[in-house]
């Protein structure tokens, strides 16, 4: 379970090594088997940057949800959250990154109580 939830989906089948050096990749065959054995319809996956905030893969057996807009202040990605209702019907809310702010105006004078 830990390997599936902390690893990233991939277009290649089976298990692979993640290029970043930690964790694994898993193919559609792995996610389909996992969902079938555990009576699930999908795995919700996170911690992997996707530009639209969410991304379906493996024939909708896995959805990646990324909730940090403009990751590291330079990726320009949207963020998303997945909402589930009482019947487990899902929908996604997407958020665009905030516009960059200018430099804040900072007053550089020493207050009287420090003199």
C-alpha atoms as a printed R data frame, in Angstrom:
    type eleno elety resid chain resno       x      y       z
1   ATOM     1    CA   UNK     A     1   0.000  0.000   0.000
2   ATOM     2    CA   UNK     A     2   2.771  2.462   0.920
3   ATOM     3    CA   UNK     A     3   4.590  1.912  -2.381
4   ATOM     4    CA   UNK     A     4   1.410  2.494  -4.365
5   ATOM     5    CA   UNK     A     5   0.370  5.663  -2.538
6   ATOM     6    CA   UNK     A     6   3.809  7.303  -2.410
7   ATOM     7    CA   UNK     A     7   4.919  6.307  -5.892
8   ATOM     8    CA   UNK     A     8   3.911  7.871  -9.201
9   ATOM     9    CA   UNK     A     9   1.749  6.463 -12.011
10  ATOM    10    CA   UNK     A    10   3.557  5.828 -15.285
11  ATOM    11    CA   UNK     A    11   2.687  4.893 -18.867
12  ATOM    12    CA   UNK     A    12   4.963  1.846 -18.643
13  ATOM    13    CA   UNK     A    13   3.572 -1.335 -17.099
14  ATOM    14    CA   UNK     A    14   4.704 -2.909 -13.845
15  ATOM    15    CA   UNK     A    15   6.942 -1.290 -11.260
16  ATOM    16    CA   UNK     A    16   9.884  0.965 -12.123
17  ATOM    17    CA   UNK     A    17  12.364  3.227 -10.374
18  ATOM    18    CA   UNK     A    18  11.487  6.916 -10.106
19  ATOM    19    CA   UNK     A    19  14.027  9.118 -11.890
20  ATOM    20    CA   UNK     A    20  14.260 11.415  -8.842
21  ATOM    21    CA   UNK     A    21  15.766  8.526  -6.879
22  ATOM    22    CA   UNK     A    22  13.078  7.900  -4.256
23  ATOM    23    CA   UNK     A    23  10.024  5.694  -4.651
24  ATOM    24    CA   UNK     A    24   8.740  3.789  -7.642
25  ATOM    25    CA   UNK     A    25   6.617  4.195 -10.735
26  ATOM    26    CA   UNK     A    26   3.636  1.919 -11.338
27  ATOM    27    CA   UNK     A    27   1.784  1.067 -14.509
28  ATOM    28    CA   UNK     A    28  -1.877  0.648 -15.342
29  ATOM    29    CA   UNK     A    29  -1.642 -3.101 -14.695
30  ATOM    30    CA   UNK     A    30  -0.609 -2.402 -11.081
31  ATOM    31    CA   UNK     A    31  -3.366  0.143 -10.424
32  ATOM    32    CA   UNK     A    32  -6.063 -2.064 -12.007
33  ATOM    33    CA   UNK     A    33  -4.970 -5.071  -9.929
34  ATOM    34    CA   UNK     A    34  -4.792 -2.993  -6.735
35  ATOM    35    CA   UNK     A    35  -8.278 -1.543  -7.271
36  ATOM    36    CA   UNK     A    36  -9.761 -4.958  -8.122
37  ATOM    37    CA   UNK     A    37  -8.206 -6.789  -5.148
38  ATOM    38    CA   UNK     A    38  -9.278 -4.031  -2.740
39  ATOM    39    CA   UNK     A    39 -12.759 -3.415  -4.181
40  ATOM    40    CA   UNK     A    40 -11.924  0.160  -5.205
41  ATOM    41    CA   UNK     A    41 -12.842  2.156  -8.283
42  ATOM    42    CA   UNK     A    42  -9.931  4.596  -8.150
43  ATOM    43    CA   UNK     A    43  -6.835  5.686  -6.274
44  ATOM    44    CA   UNK     A    44  -6.496  9.374  -5.462
45  ATOM    45    CA   UNK     A    45  -2.816 10.269  -5.672
46  ATOM    46    CA   UNK     A    46  -1.027 13.475  -4.678
47  ATOM    47    CA   UNK     A    47   2.439 15.024  -4.346
48  ATOM    48    CA   UNK     A    48   3.105 15.010  -8.100
49  ATOM    49    CA   UNK     A    49   2.930 18.280 -10.030
50  ATOM    50    CA   UNK     A    50   0.223 18.373 -12.697
51  ATOM    51    CA   UNK     A    51  -0.300 21.619 -14.583
52  ATOM    52    CA   UNK     A    52  -4.132 21.617 -14.537
53  ATOM    53    CA   UNK     A    53  -4.335 20.743 -10.812
54  ATOM    54    CA   UNK     A    54  -5.607 17.229 -11.462
55  ATOM    55    CA   UNK     A    55  -4.980 14.527 -14.037
56  ATOM    56    CA   UNK     A    56  -6.619 11.168 -14.753
57  ATOM    57    CA   UNK     A    57  -4.496  8.235 -15.862
58  ATOM    58    CA   UNK     A    58  -4.607  4.452 -16.197
59  ATOM    59    CA   UNK     A    59  -8.061  4.516 -17.792
60  ATOM    60    CA   UNK     A    60  -9.416  6.521 -14.822
61  ATOM    61    CA   UNK     A    61  -8.107  4.064 -12.230
62  ATOM    62    CA   UNK     A    62  -5.840  6.784 -10.780
63  ATOM    63    CA   UNK     A    63  -6.321 10.526 -10.382
64  ATOM    64    CA   UNK     A    64  -3.459 12.798  -9.362
65  ATOM    65    CA   UNK     A    65  -4.534 15.903  -7.451
66  ATOM    66    CA   UNK     A    66  -2.078 18.739  -6.821
67  ATOM    67    CA   UNK     A    67  -3.301 21.513  -4.537
68  ATOM    68    CA   UNK     A    68  -0.377 23.971  -4.571
69  ATOM    69    CA   UNK     A    69  -0.898 26.681  -7.213
70  ATOM    70    CA   UNK     A    70   2.210 28.092  -8.887
71  ATOM    71    CA   UNK     A    71   4.384 25.540  -7.109
72  ATOM    72    CA   UNK     A    72   7.620 27.021  -5.723
73  ATOM    73    CA   UNK     A    73   6.448 30.402  -7.102
74  ATOM    74    CA   UNK     A    74   7.593 29.584 -10.626
75  ATOM    75    CA   UNK     A    75   5.764 26.556 -12.110
76  ATOM    76    CA   UNK     A    76   2.624 28.438 -13.209
77  ATOM    77    CA   UNK     A    77   0.401 25.420 -12.484
78  ATOM    78    CA   UNK     A    78  -3.218 25.458 -11.377
79  ATOM    79    CA   UNK     A    79  -4.300 23.803  -8.142
80  ATOM    80    CA   UNK     A    80  -7.300 21.536  -7.610
81  ATOM    81    CA   UNK     A    81  -9.338 19.844  -4.941
82  ATOM    82    CA   UNK     A    82 -11.645 16.880  -5.388
83  ATOM    83    CA   UNK     A    83 -15.072 17.082  -3.769
84  ATOM    84    CA   UNK     A    84 -17.090 13.961  -2.968
85  ATOM    85    CA   UNK     A    85 -20.794 14.036  -2.164
86  ATOM    86    CA   UNK     A    86 -22.727 11.541  -0.015
87  ATOM    87    CA   UNK     A    87 -23.012  9.122  -2.943
88  ATOM    88    CA   UNK     A    88 -19.275  9.402  -3.746
89  ATOM    89    CA   UNK     A    89 -19.976 11.386  -6.913
90  ATOM    90    CA   UNK     A    90 -16.914 13.539  -7.473
91  ATOM    91    CA   UNK     A    91 -16.193 16.927  -8.947
92  ATOM    92    CA   UNK     A    92 -13.083 19.063  -9.114
93  ATOM    93    CA   UNK     A    93 -12.521 22.688  -8.222
94  ATOM    94    CA   UNK     A    94  -9.564 24.279  -9.964
95  ATOM    95    CA   UNK     A    95  -7.717 27.378  -8.820
96  ATOM    96    CA   UNK     A    96  -5.449 29.557 -10.914
97  ATOM    97    CA   UNK     A    97  -2.277 30.960  -9.379
98  ATOM    98    CA   UNK     A    98  -2.521 34.412  -7.842
99  ATOM    99    CA   UNK     A    99  -0.976 37.205  -9.865
100 ATOM   100    CA   UNK     A   100   2.557 38.053  -8.787
101 ATOM   101    CA   UNK     A   101   2.702 40.789  -6.222
102 ATOM   102    CA   UNK     A   102   5.088 43.694  -6.440
103 ATOM   103    CA   UNK     A   103   7.633 44.332  -3.765
104 ATOM   104    CA   UNK     A   104   5.880 45.351  -0.552
105 ATOM   105    CA   UNK     A   105   6.453 48.880   0.665
106 ATOM   106    CA   UNK     A   106   8.497 48.665   3.844
107 ATOM   107    CA   UNK     A   107   9.168 51.662   6.030
108 ATOM   108    CA   UNK     A   108  12.759 51.566   7.174
109 ATOM   109    CA   UNK     A   109  12.644 53.991  10.071
110 ATOM   110    CA   UNK     A   110  13.356 53.053  13.654
111 ATOM   111    CA   UNK     A   111  10.359 53.527  15.958
112 ATOM   112    CA   UNK     A   112  10.819 56.046  18.789
113 ATOM   113    CA   UNK     A   113  10.579 53.388  21.474
114 ATOM   114    CA   UNK     A   114  13.864 51.854  20.268
115 ATOM   115    CA   UNK     A   115  15.769 55.157  20.573
